[in-house]
Amino acid sequence: MSHQMSGHGAPDGRMAPALDEVDRNIVELLRADGRISVRKLAEQVNVSRANAYARIERLTSSGVITGYHATIDPHRYGYTVSAYLAVKLRQRSWREFTQRLADMPEVEHAAMVSGGYDGLLLVRTTDSDALRDVVLDRLQSMPEVMATHTMFILDELRPKPS
């Protein structure tokens, strides 16, 4: 199955670049270990270091690679309460809503979804009082929010360390 994306528009309206198998291998290696050296990465995908640098730069400048981050264990970091929040919004208010979410560090991920709700948020907090504050005081006070539904995460699968 070909993974070429040539000609398909990205969600922000830009054209997605055509990616070959080497590009995809580079991305997968970086996803597994964002701290891998370019020398080691180049060896594993069988290209020169200069070629690997150029490809990483192209993947970054075209928006395929959007950044690097540390993956944490939320519980060990102090986020002992995690929940998915389904959110029902007023029509055509997704952009305003997501702008407000930018000021909420507890929201790890937000997605527009189909079905009975408009958005699904992954929220991580230090305790149930902090989650109550996020839901009742901050989210439900937003003019775009019509309703919320909270689903506590009881356990979650974690990626295996590489």
ABEGO torsion letter per residue (X at the ends): XBABABGBBBAAGBBBBBBBAAAAAAAAAAAABAABBAAAAAAAAGBBAAAAAAAAAAAAAAGABAEBBBBBBAAAAGBABBBBBBBBBBBGAAAAAAAAAAABAABABBBBBBEABABBBBBBBABAAAAAAAAAAAAAABAABABBBBBBBABBBBBBBX
